[in-house]
């Protein structure tokens, strides 16, 4: 099963082929590599676009601009607004397919808030805050944790662009260390969101390798859940980490709690009428 983020107006995948995807981000078109696009298509380098990210045989890569672009610009998803900027390693500061998670988890939070509940959410490996902004907009108090100071600053900017002036606590820290401290403090959360990288380093050089670290970390985070939690969401871009793996981890880590677990691919529609897979998601929802 694949869940498609098909509610965008400011973003679309126009074409795909030969390891690339041609995307529209508001007024501008970007050609970016995508490891999932292993099929052949039209020669996208012959198409009209504003910028392309070319990989280097030595690793990494660089942007090439056919036309001048602003340093950054805004796009919107419904009532949410995000700052887009061509950055290193082909990134733009936003993963549009995550709108499927913003919709589902935002609806859960909105219902709880409407029923008079105060909802606390912990967003780990939170990047530029797509989920943070969506959940805060839905009425949650969000603790946003990421090891990269620049990404946390971008999250604050996205929140302000979306009209959110309070309700978010920003933390620049290694996620494992932060969770350990929260457990010692006795703090609890009604929902947890995490978007763990395949590999990474914390601000103090802490190593993260998803195959070895993820399941123990999920179990550790489960101890932060309140007695009546709403959900626990894991998103992953790691190739080979199948939806069933996420489902198994959540089932084993949260097996004693009343609720249901589901897992799936996430993706976006394309101009060719085929879905483009962009990773996997797994979510536990409390009954």
BAFI-3210 file (N, C-alpha, C; in Angstrom, 3 decimals, decimal comma, padded with zeros to 6 digits):
// residues 287
n [1|2|3|4|5|6|7|8|9|10|11|12|13|14|15|16|17|18|19|20|21|22|23|24|25|26|27|28|29|30|31|32|33|34|35|36|37|38|39|40|41|42|43|44|45|46|47|48|49|50|51|52|53|54|55|56|57|58|59|60|61|62|63|64|65|66|67|68|69|70|71|72|73|74|75|76|77|78|79|80|81|82|83|84|85|86|87|88|89|90|91|92|93|94|95|96|97|98|99|100|101|102|103|104|105|106|107|108|109|110|111|112|113|114|115|116|117|118|119|120|121|122|123|124|125|126|127|128|129|130|131|132|133|134|135|136|137|138|139|140|141|142|143|144|145|146|147|148|149|150|151|152|153|154|155|156|157|158|159|160|161|162|163|164|165|166|167|168|169|170|171|172|173|174|175|176|177|178|179|180|181|182|183|184|185|186|187|188|189|190|191|192|193|194|195|196|197|198|199|200|201|202|203|204|205|206|207|208|209|210|211|212|213|214|215|216|217|218|219|220|221|222|223|224|225|226|227|228|229|230|231|232|233|234|235|236|237|238|239|240|241|242|243|244|245|246|247|248|249|250|251|252|253|254|255|256|257|258|259|260|261|262|263|264|265|266|267|268|269|270|271|272|273|274|275|276|277|278|279|280|281|282|283|284|285|286|287]
n.u [000,844|000,484|000,551|-000,461|000,608|-001,461|-002,629|-001,439|-000,996|001,001|003,168|004,520|005,350|006,557|007,703|009,494|012,510|015,338|016,867|016,238|014,015|011,674|010,596|008,041|008,234|006,354|006,748|008,965|011,098|012,773|015,338|016,102|018,160|016,927|016,931|015,033|014,030|014,480|013,733|013,525|012,920|011,725|014,335|015,216|016,953|016,689|014,434|012,619|013,822|014,661|016,837|019,351|020,418|023,461|025,055|028,297|030,978|032,821|031,440|028,761|027,746|026,502|024,585|023,380|022,498|020,176|018,716|018,519|017,717|015,769|017,305|015,807|012,378|008,781|006,397|003,078|001,035|-002,144|-003,120|-000,556|002,772|005,941|009,477|011,504|014,613|017,356|019,694|022,633|023,516|021,293|018,926|015,905|014,786|012,303|010,033|007,736|006,022|005,437|003,117|001,012|001,273|001,074|-001,609|-003,003|-002,014|-002,417|-005,215|-005,860|-004,808|-006,318|-008,919|-008,584|-007,884|-010,196|-011,888|-011,167|-008,680|-005,292|-002,535|000,612|003,399|006,242|008,742|011,197|014,463|013,821|014,210|013,392|010,915|008,334|006,345|006,230|005,167|002,674|001,411|001,458|-000,161|-002,510|-003,094|-001,463|001,058|004,347|007,470|010,397|013,093|016,365|019,649|020,968|021,641|021,040|018,885|016,946|016,555|015,453|013,061|011,768|011,388|009,629|007,429|006,705|006,063|003,775|002,023|002,278|002,962|003,579|003,782|005,625|008,544|011,920|014,711|018,144|019,949|021,424|019,323|019,054|020,358|018,744|016,247|016,935|017,439|014,889|013,491|014,725|013,865|011,216|009,312|006,492|004,857|002,123|002,161|004,485|006,752|009,047|011,821|014,128|017,567|019,548|022,289|024,194|025,461|025,564|025,588|027,795|029,407|028,265|027,505|025,151|023,586|021,200|020,327|021,360|020,610|017,899|015,637|016,190|016,053|013,411|012,054|013,018|011,954|009,267|008,802|008,420|005,837|002,593|000,036|-002,288|-001,842|-001,764|-000,573|002,205|004,592|006,700|008,891|010,698|013,436|015,278|016,720|015,604|014,565|011,786|008,153|006,960|008,960|008,999|006,422|006,696|008,590|007,191|005,032|006,306|007,620|005,537|003,710|002,262|000,325|-002,955|-004,170|-003,682|-001,558|-000,174|001,485|003,203|004,026|005,054|004,389|004,346|002,131|002,704|003,311|003,189|001,244|001,874|002,746|005,285|007,428|008,542|009,620|008,985|006,391|005,288|002,796|001,531|-001,598|-003,489|-006,297]
n.v [-001,187|002,217|005,532|008,551|011,882|013,895|016,365|018,751|022,071|023,867|022,331|019,778|016,694|016,642|015,055|011,929|009,919|007,910|008,150|010,684|013,326|015,710|018,570|020,855|023,636|025,806|028,694|027,773|025,401|022,401|020,056|017,026|014,395|011,058|008,138|006,151|006,223|004,215|003,588|004,135|007,147|010,155|012,310|014,180|016,272|017,727|019,140|022,109|023,831|025,364|024,895|022,400|019,609|018,167|015,145|014,248|012,203|011,777|011,881|013,510|016,593|019,324|022,309|023,527|026,396|027,359|029,601|032,705|032,349|033,193|033,429|032,035|030,897|030,901|028,263|026,903|024,649|024,067|025,573|025,931|027,251|027,198|027,718|027,468|026,342|025,788|023,476|021,854|018,505|017,993|018,790|020,635|021,593|020,632|017,873|016,907|014,642|014,078|015,284|013,485|012,451|014,771|015,326|013,061|012,827|015,414|015,571|013,753|015,075|017,452|016,532|015,615|017,997|019,486|018,085|018,989|018,344|018,756|018,561|017,135|016,902|015,185|015,777|014,206|014,217|016,360|018,158|020,678|021,144|020,371|018,517|019,510|022,120|021,504|020,027|021,814|023,756|022,370|022,459|021,353|021,267|021,424|019,820|020,324|018,688|018,615|017,914|019,761|023,078|025,026|023,886|023,798|026,498|027,123|025,737|027,288|029,576|028,599|028,047|030,651|031,742|030,304|031,406|030,789|031,606|030,743|027,899|026,037|024,366|024,679|022,650|022,195|019,463|016,207|013,565|011,101|011,637|013,694|012,391|010,554|012,317|013,446|011,233|010,820|013,131|012,616|013,430|013,368|012,501|012,906|012,099|010,907|011,696|010,638|010,969|009,351|009,475|007,601|007,477|009,434|012,246|013,558|016,825|016,648|014,841|012,344|009,088|007,710|004,917|003,518|000,807|-000,471|001,193|002,001|000,327|-000,131|002,547|003,263|001,675|002,872|005,462|004,852|004,735|007,316|007,934|009,047|007,853|007,635|007,672|009,271|008,751|007,149|007,804|006,720|007,692|006,840|007,112|005,323|003,135|-000,109|-000,466|-001,746|-001,243|-003,257|-003,810|-001,479|-001,694|-004,062|-003,264|-001,249|-002,747|-004,601|-002,894|-001,453|-003,253|-003,813|-001,902|-000,610|-000,477|000,124|-000,850|000,266|000,145|001,409|002,492|005,830|008,500|010,511|011,728|011,634|013,379|011,501|009,782|007,781|006,529|007,993|006,486|007,448|006,664|005,110|004,638|004,187|003,732|003,801|003,896|004,888|003,247]
n.w [000,000|-000,828|000,265|-001,056|-001,337|-002,430|-002,304|-002,925|-004,246|-004,793|-005,423|-007,520|-009,205|-012,306|-014,371|-014,697|-014,841|-015,698|-013,320|-012,339|-011,227|-012,318|-010,919|-009,815|-007,840|-006,501|-008,338|-009,658|-011,329|-010,643|-011,246|-009,958|-008,588|-008,026|-006,257|-006,485|-009,035|-011,340|-013,838|-017,413|-019,251|-020,794|-021,978|-019,512|-019,245|-021,495|-021,142|-020,074|-017,359|-014,187|-012,473|-011,753|-009,883|-009,924|-009,502|-008,211|-009,299|-007,368|-005,080|-003,313|-004,770|-006,835|-007,323|-010,441|-012,206|-014,552|-014,926|-013,142|-009,713|-006,806|-003,541|-001,705|-001,461|-000,937|-000,441|-000,223|001,665|001,924|004,869|005,696|005,465|003,882|003,736|000,930|-000,290|-002,380|-001,338|000,090|-000,988|-002,645|-001,377|-000,476|001,783|002,460|002,525|000,430|000,329|002,932|003,624|003,801|006,343|007,874|007,503|008,636|011,336|012,201|012,149|014,174|016,420|016,327|016,877|019,502|020,836|020,385|022,001|024,420|025,382|026,406|024,391|024,099|022,039|020,849|018,584|016,891|015,380|013,743|011,656|009,330|010,295|009,207|010,193|012,784|012,436|011,264|013,334|015,473|014,384|014,427|017,069|019,042|021,659|020,863|021,072|019,510|018,185|017,010|015,786|014,233|014,204|012,260|010,873|012,833|013,234|010,749|011,038|012,970|011,436|009,466|011,083|011,892|009,381|008,909|010,648|013,340|016,542|019,046|021,314|020,481|021,357|020,863|020,403|020,197|019,885|020,459|019,661|021,058|023,506|024,447|024,796|026,806|028,920|029,263|030,166|032,651|033,881|034,125|032,301|030,074|026,978|024,697|022,114|019,677|017,137|014,722|012,512|011,564|010,486|008,061|008,561|010,845|012,768|016,034|017,704|019,324|018,086|018,232|017,092|014,763|013,500|011,616|011,418|013,669|015,748|015,722|016,646|019,487|020,232|019,611|021,479|023,810|023,540|023,718|026,408|027,099|026,482|027,399|029,710|028,273|025,312|022,042|019,435|017,727|015,505|012,908|010,414|007,473|005,225|004,503|002,266|001,753|004,275|004,971|004,971|006,579|008,396|009,957|011,018|012,511|014,451|015,863|016,812|018,506|020,298|021,411|022,218|024,549|024,741|024,152|020,979|017,427|014,716|011,690|008,525|005,603|002,240|001,386|-000,879|-003,916|-006,476|-010,055|-013,191|-015,183|-014,436|-012,680|-009,403|-007,351|-005,233|-001,979|000,404|003,616|006,038|009,407|011,844|015,117|016,553|019,227|020,584]
ca.u [000,000|001,204|-000,253|000,030|000,356|-002,055|-003,373|-000,606|-001,198|002,263|004,234|004,156|006,378|006,112|008,184|010,567|013,216|016,804|017,471|015,908|012,628|011,497|009,586|007,637|008,152|005,811|006,997|010,261|011,234|014,068|015,621|016,900|018,324|016,074|017,395|013,930|013,678|015,405|013,169|013,876|011,857|012,218|015,584|014,763|017,886|016,230|013,241|012,832|013,827|015,430|018,085|019,549|021,460|024,256|025,911|029,697|031,509|033,630|030,534|028,121|027,308|026,337|023,502|023,650|021,332|019,980|018,191|018,690|016,661|015,946|017,993|014,766|011,029|007,777|005,280|002,070|000,170|-003,341|-002,862|000,844|003,700|007,298|010,546|012,230|015,939|018,280|020,750|023,558|023,015|020,061|017,734|015,232|014,257|010,954|009,699|006,299|005,231|005,063|001,772|000,086|001,374|000,511|-003,067|-003,506|-001,705|-003,079|-006,621|-005,919|-004,595|-007,456|-010,048|-008,280|-007,955|-011,615|-012,517|-010,703|-007,432|-004,020|-001,740|002,056|004,005|007,696|009,183|012,622|015,102|012,663|014,595|012,890|009,680|007,050|005,414|006,097|004,252|001,335|000,829|001,213|-001,333|-003,671|-003,369|-000,570|002,307|005,338|008,894|011,076|014,483|017,244|021,037|021,500|021,111|020,474|017,583|016,016|016,232|014,512|011,766|011,153|010,949|008,433|006,323|006,277|005,399|002,458|001,209|002,395|003,858|003,861|003,392|006,707|009,818|012,976|015,865|019,278|020,571|021,384|017,997|019,183|020,672|017,576|015,249|017,420|017,224|013,454|013,098|015,182|013,034|009,850|008,407|005,700|004,274|000,932|002,455|005,886|007,050|010,484|012,251|015,552|018,423|020,264|023,518|024,269|026,262|025,022|026,448|029,023|030,045|027,600|027,210|023,846|023,420|019,800|020,104|021,710|020,113|016,502|014,712|016,382|015,608|011,943|011,659|013,307|010,988|007,940|008,689|008,025|004,424|001,668|-000,794|-003,339|-001,198|-002,515|000,058|003,667|004,832|008,070|009,070|012,055|013,851|016,365|016,455|015,646|013,787|010,448|007,061|006,735|009,962|008,491|005,273|007,188|009,217|006,157|004,256|007,110|007,943|004,316|002,782|001,422|-000,635|-004,156|-004,145|-003,449|-000,354|-000,202|002,688|002,875|004,891|004,546|004,863|003,660|001,741|003,548|002,644|003,009|000,153|002,388|003,190|006,719|007,636|009,497|009,983|008,021|005,887|004,594|002,162|000,683|-002,673|-004,167|-007,743]
ca.v [000,000|003,488|006,717|009,622|013,272|014,416|017,586|019,931|022,981|024,566|021,362|018,608|016,006|016,752|013,905|011,158|009,020|007,800|008,581|012,065|013,777|017,119|019,020|022,259|024,168|027,142|029,228|027,338|023,977|021,841|018,683|016,459|012,939|010,262|006,755|005,245|006,316|003,347|003,345|005,100|008,044|011,213|012,935|015,334|017,380|018,513|019,882|023,458|023,905|026,495|024,463|020,961|019,155|017,126|014,377|014,117|010,841|011,745|012,015|014,813|017,189|020,776|022,872|024,343|027,238|027,817|030,957|033,189|032,040|033,839|032,574|031,172|031,336|030,214|027,521|026,625|023,471|024,472|026,732|025,895|027,885|026,735|028,361|026,533|026,844|024,745|023,301|020,778|017,149|018,061|019,073|021,936|021,957|020,111|016,600|017,084|013,433|014,015|015,831|012,418|012,353|015,999|015,210|012,069|013,158|016,680|015,284|013,129|016,127|018,379|015,921|015,595|019,366|019,868|017,417|019,632|017,762|019,411|017,550|017,373|016,078|015,224|015,549|013,897|014,343|017,111|018,849|022,048|021,302|020,155|017,921|020,438|023,187|020,946|019,620|023,033|024,397|021,594|022,766|020,671|021,851|020,574|019,942|020,078|018,359|018,256|018,199|020,819|024,382|025,712|023,323|024,233|027,899|027,082|025,309|028,462|030,449|028,004|028,253|032,049|031,910|029,664|032,127|030,180|032,427|030,109|026,501|025,166|024,451|024,282|022,090|021,745|018,447|014,819|013,066|010,061|012,270|014,437|011,440|010,033|013,344|013,555|010,100|011,095|014,200|012,139|014,075|012,472|013,082|012,215|011,589|011,004|011,621|010,604|010,843|009,068|009,346|006,333|007,717|010,814|012,598|014,591|018,012|016,283|013,758|011,071|008,333|007,082|003,997|003,175|-000,625|-000,854|002,117|002,418|-000,393|000,244|003,923|003,245|001,147|003,893|006,547|004,396|005,010|008,712|008,102|009,186|006,669|007,612|008,338|009,388|008,020|007,083|007,766|006,616|007,848|006,449|007,171|004,374|002,084|-001,453|-000,516|-001,936|-000,924|-004,317|-003,663|-000,440|-002,273|-005,014|-002,535|-000,605|-003,795|-005,164|-001,870|-000,923|-004,377|-003,833|-000,795|-000,826|000,330|-000,573|-000,462|000,088|000,619|001,667|003,410|007,176|008,966|011,622|011,428|012,228|013,750|010,312|008,976|006,715|007,059|007,968|006,165|008,361|006,192|004,273|005,159|003,256|004,494|003,226|004,803|004,384|003,109]
ca.w [000,000|-000,856|000,529|-001,906|-000,957|-003,661|-002,029|-003,172|-005,371|-005,053|-005,703|-008,315|-009,982|-013,688|-015,137|-014,071|-015,733|-015,710|-012,076|-012,012|-011,212|-012,630|-009,968|-009,743|-006,484|-006,714|-009,681|-010,167|-011,627|-010,260|-011,668|-008,862|-008,615|-007,144|-006,398|-006,795|-010,457|-012,070|-015,161|-018,452|-019,680|-021,665|-021,553|-018,744|-019,398|-022,649|-020,744|-019,545|-015,900|-013,665|-011,845|-011,669|-008,964|-010,569|-008,600|-008,569|-009,180|-006,151|-003,947|-003,216|-006,022|-006,795|-008,121|-011,619|-012,428|-015,929|-014,790|-011,762|-008,754|-005,503|-002,578|-001,159|-001,761|-000,126|-001,016|000,787|001,649|002,654|005,720|006,112|004,533|004,105|002,974|000,073|-000,653|-002,846|-000,345|-000,196|-001,159|-003,436|-000,583|-000,593|003,086|002,668|001,886|000,186|000,585|004,342|003,810|004,208|007,792|008,451|007,475|009,580|012,727|012,513|012,432|015,499|017,409|016,301|017,587|020,928|021,331|020,382|023,139|025,641|025,863|026,125|023,702|024,010|020,993|020,711|017,207|016,935|014,059|013,260|010,423|009,208|011,034|008,544|011,147|013,913|012,057|011,072|014,611|016,232|013,773|014,859|018,459|019,972|022,134|020,210|021,353|018,235|018,510|015,901|016,127|013,369|014,609|011,109|010,545|013,882|012,923|009,624|011,568|013,566|010,349|008,878|012,018|011,796|008,086|009,008|011,615|014,665|017,331|020,331|021,369|020,017|022,085|019,930|021,093|019,382|020,720|020,014|020,050|022,082|024,780|024,902|025,292|028,086|029,939|029,506|031,006|034,008|034,425|034,296|031,356|029,241|025,772|024,202|020,775|019,264|015,703|014,472|011,117|011,791|009,303|007,921|009,314|011,279|013,941|016,886|017,824|020,014|017,346|018,513|015,882|014,602|012,386|011,826|011,592|015,031|016,759|015,667|017,517|020,895|020,447|019,634|022,793|024,807|023,379|024,156|027,838|027,249|026,178|028,517|029,939|027,253|024,174|020,791|018,338|017,624|014,061|012,403|008,970|007,091|003,826|004,321|001,287|002,323|005,508|004,438|005,894|007,551|009,451|010,853|011,721|013,511|015,550|016,665|017,478|019,592|021,292|022,028|022,248|025,734|024,709|023,354|019,775|016,168|013,983|010,243|007,846|004,210|001,518|001,138|-002,167|-004,574|-007,854|-011,097|-014,430|-016,037|-013,912|-011,817|-008,113|-007,064|-003,819|-001,338|001,730|004,325|007,295|010,298|012,906|016,151|016,969|020,425|020,431]
c.u [000,881|000,206|000,352|-000,365|-000,168|-002,856|-002,609|-001,115|000,103|003,417|003,682|005,410|005,872|006,454|009,273|011,275|014,715|017,450|017,152|014,398|012,603|010,313|009,267|007,471|007,656|006,031|008,196|010,309|012,663|014,158|016,577|017,035|017,339|016,443|016,289|013,607|014,692|014,870|013,614|012,658|012,400|013,529|015,243|015,707|017,567|015,001|013,631|012,764|014,773|016,772|018,131|020,627|022,172|025,141|027,336|030,123|032,353|032,771|029,962|027,668|027,150|025,157|024,069|022,375|021,274|019,470|018,413|017,470|016,851|016,671|017,032|013,417|010,046|006,824|004,329|001,411|-001,009|-002,995|-001,420|001,727|005,124|008,278|011,351|013,560|016,781|019,489|021,660|022,873|021,585|018,821|017,187|014,698|012,856|010,799|008,190|005,450|004,771|003,708|000,769|000,109|000,836|-001,003|-003,572|-003,253|-002,331|-004,544|-006,783|-005,776|-005,787|-008,648|-009,808|-008,391|-009,405|-012,377|-012,023|-009,389|-006,242|-003,060|-000,279|002,663|005,509|008,060|010,696|013,211|014,184|012,946|014,023|011,445|008,377|006,011|005,185|005,060|002,830|000,668|000,570|-000,020|-002,613|-003,983|-002,478|000,526|003,424|006,731|009,649|012,562|015,244|018,663|021,618|020,843|020,437|019,102|016,538|015,616|015,255|013,125|011,033|010,642|009,687|007,220|005,794|005,562|003,991|001,578|001,237|003,423|004,235|003,480|004,446|007,953|010,906|014,210|016,921|020,059|020,584|020,097|018,079|019,467|019,475|016,519|015,663|017,202|015,744|012,943|013,524|014,328|011,598|008,847|007,714|005,130|003,088|001,137|003,921|005,965|008,561|010,764|013,743|016,344|019,031|021,563|023,521|025,187|025,548|025,975|027,742|029,761|029,424|027,206|025,811|023,885|022,077|019,569|020,369|020,963|018,600|015,602|014,940|015,892|014,083|011,446|011,887|012,274|009,598|007,718|008,303|006,539|003,596|000,812|-001,899|-002,813|-002,102|-001,894|001,570|003,964|006,318|008,037|010,497|012,256|014,917|015,972|016,592|014,915|012,305|009,377|006,826|007,738|009,509|007,310|005,726|007,800|008,184|005,341|005,014|007,373|006,707|003,273|001,859|000,359|-001,801|-004,129|-003,875|-002,210|-000,595|001,078|002,443|004,032|004,241|005,133|004,067|003,228|002,683|002,721|002,436|001,864|000,605|002,799|004,706|006,901|008,745|009,897|008,874|007,594|005,236|004,023|001,358|-000,339|-003,414|-005,674|-008,475]
c.v [001,239|004,612|007,885|010,987|013,996|015,693|018,870|020,746|023,665|023,629|020,253|018,003|015,945|015,514|013,199|010,325|009,060|008,426|009,998|012,269|015,280|017,621|020,506|022,638|025,605|027,577|028,589|025,819|023,529|020,412|018,088|014,950|012,275|008,796|005,763|005,207|005,523|002,996|004,446|005,932|009,038|011,763|014,234|016,522|018,231|019,354|021,266|023,408|025,012|026,081|022,952|020,678|017,987|016,443|014,343|012,661|010,680|011,817|013,413|015,308|018,683|021,173|023,647|025,097|027,677|029,255|031,408|032,826|032,886|032,891|031,594|031,731|030,473|029,404|027,177|025,273|023,777|025,678|026,816|026,523|027,505|027,487|027,295|027,158|025,692|024,657|022,157|019,422|017,136|018,494|020,475|022,421|021,458|018,799|016,579|015,849|013,332|014,649|014,747|012,252|013,605|015,894|014,266|012,471|014,485|016,484|014,649|014,183|017,069|017,820|015,922|016,988|019,835|019,244|017,966|019,116|018,648|018,358|017,984|016,380|016,274|014,866|015,415|013,810|015,222|018,013|020,265|022,185|021,147|019,599|018,841|021,511|022,654|020,612|020,822|023,755|023,687|021,787|022,107|021,600|020,917|020,879|019,440|019,875|017,963|018,667|019,361|022,154|025,107|025,200|023,718|025,687|027,978|026,657|026,484|029,433|029,902|028,174|029,683|032,321|031,339|030,289|031,557|030,964|031,823|028,636|025,531|025,435|023,888|023,842|021,682|020,748|017,109|014,195|012,001|010,665|013,028|013,500|010,879|011,045|013,496|012,409|010,324|012,174|013,754|012,791|013,047|013,238|012,240|011,637|011,805|010,851|011,532|010,324|010,544|008,958|007,956|006,382|009,167|010,979|013,694|015,754|017,730|015,146|012,401|010,382|007,742|006,205|003,320|001,691|-001,069|-000,044|002,243|001,669|-000,110|001,656|004,011|002,728|002,174|005,009|006,134|004,659|006,463|008,936|008,204|007,928|006,526|008,300|008,387|008,563|008,033|006,840|007,664|006,817|007,495|006,569|006,131|003,274|000,723|-001,582|-000,543|-001,550|-001,992|-004,254|-002,607|-000,961|-003,220|-004,295|-001,881|-001,633|-004,345|-004,137|-001,408|-002,013|-004,416|-002,758|-001,110|000,099|-000,525|-000,009|-000,686|000,662|000,605|002,412|004,789|007,654|010,144|011,171|012,114|012,552|012,590|009,425|007,789|007,317|006,983|007,659|007,015|007,907|005,360|004,952|004,053|004,044|003,591|004,272|004,161|004,328|003,983]
c.w [000,000|-000,626|-000,228|-001,366|-002,197|-003,444|-002,296|-004,361|-005,769|-005,378|-006,580|-008,939|-011,416|-014,504|-014,357|-015,137|-015,549|-014,474|-011,641|-011,943|-011,475|-011,810|-010,154|-008,271|-006,585|-008,147|-010,363|-010,349|-011,351|-010,758|-010,641|-009,019|-007,649|-007,320|-006,714|-008,291|-011,267|-013,452|-016,126|-018,819|-020,675|-021,113|-020,836|-018,859|-020,627|-022,312|-020,225|-018,028|-015,460|-013,085|-011,783|-010,631|-009,630|-009,540|-009,134|-008,407|-007,922|-004,890|-003,859|-004,571|-005,866|-007,665|-009,311|-011,959|-013,884|-015,952|-013,355|-010,915|-007,511|-004,558|-001,931|-001,570|-000,969|-000,984|000,125|000,560|002,551|003,533|006,193|005,035|004,905|003,213|002,238|-000,334|-001,177|-001,930|-000,766|-000,259|-001,671|-002,671|-000,834|000,748|003,350|001,919|001,651|000,479|002,032|004,626|004,200|005,731|008,482|008,536|008,566|011,025|013,138|012,857|013,808|016,592|017,470|017,055|019,094|021,539|021,404|021,547|024,474|026,182|025,500|025,587|023,611|023,021|021,017|019,282|017,205|015,531|013,198|012,063|010,409|009,664|010,288|009,496|012,333|013,613|011,921|012,397|015,514|015,696|014,192|016,334|019,481|020,476|021,680|020,727|020,136|018,522|017,245|016,282|015,340|013,705|013,450|010,736|011,581|013,658|011,753|010,084|012,215|012,524|009,698|009,783|011,930|010,479|008,095|010,081|013,007|015,465|018,664|020,243|020,889|020,859|021,173|020,713|020,069|020,229|019,976|020,537|021,145|023,446|025,331|025,485|026,651|029,209|030,275|030,370|032,450|034,679|034,690|033,372|030,466|028,051|025,312|022,808|020,468|017,753|015,572|013,001|011,118|010,494|009,224|008,725|009,750|012,474|014,714|017,004|018,550|019,347|017,581|017,200|015,925|013,355|012,569|012,085|013,030|016,082|016,830|016,651|018,997|021,201|020,486|020,984|023,896|024,745|023,856|025,643|028,114|026,999|027,453|028,646|028,902|025,996|022,951|019,667|018,496|016,147|013,767|010,900|008,619|005,590|003,516|003,350|001,943|003,640|005,122|005,454|006,953|008,692|010,451|011,672|012,818|014,710|016,459|017,445|018,679|020,693|022,061|022,225|023,442|025,751|023,777|022,149|018,559|015,498|012,501|009,664|006,349|003,552|001,495|-000,184|-002,672|-005,963|-008,835|-012,329|-015,381|-015,562|-013,090|-010,476|-007,990|-005,587|-003,231|000,063|002,327|005,610|008,091|011,454|013,832|016,552|018,129|020,203|021,459]
res [x|x|x|x|x|x|x|x|x|x|x|x|x|x|x|x|x|x|x|x|x|x|x|x|x|x|x|x|x|x|x|x|x|x|x|x|x|x|x|x|x|x|x|x|x|x|x|x|x|x|x|x|x|x|x|x|x|x|x|x|x|x|x|x|x|x|x|x|x|x|x|x|x|x|x|x|x|x|x|x|x|x|x|x|x|x|x|x|x|x|x|x|x|x|x|x|x|x|x|x|x|x|x|x|x|x|x|x|x|x|x|x|x|x|x|x|x|x|x|x|x|x|x|x|x|x|x|x|x|x|x|x|x|x|x|x|x|x|x|x|x|x|x|x|x|x|x|x|x|x|x|x|x|x|x|x|x|x|x|x|x|x|x|x|x|x|x|x|x|x|x|x|x|x|x|x|x|x|x|x|x|x|x|x|x|x|x|x|x|x|x|x|x|x|x|x|x|x|x|x|x|x|x|x|x|x|x|x|x|x|x|x|x|x|x|x|x|x|x|x|x|x|x|x|x|x|x|x|x|x|x|x|x|x|x|x|x|x|x|x|x|x|x|x|x|x|x|x|x|x|x|x|x|x|x|x|x|x|x|x|x|x|x|x|x|x|x|x|x|x|x|x|x|x|x|x|x|x|x|x|x|x|x|x|x|x|x]
***
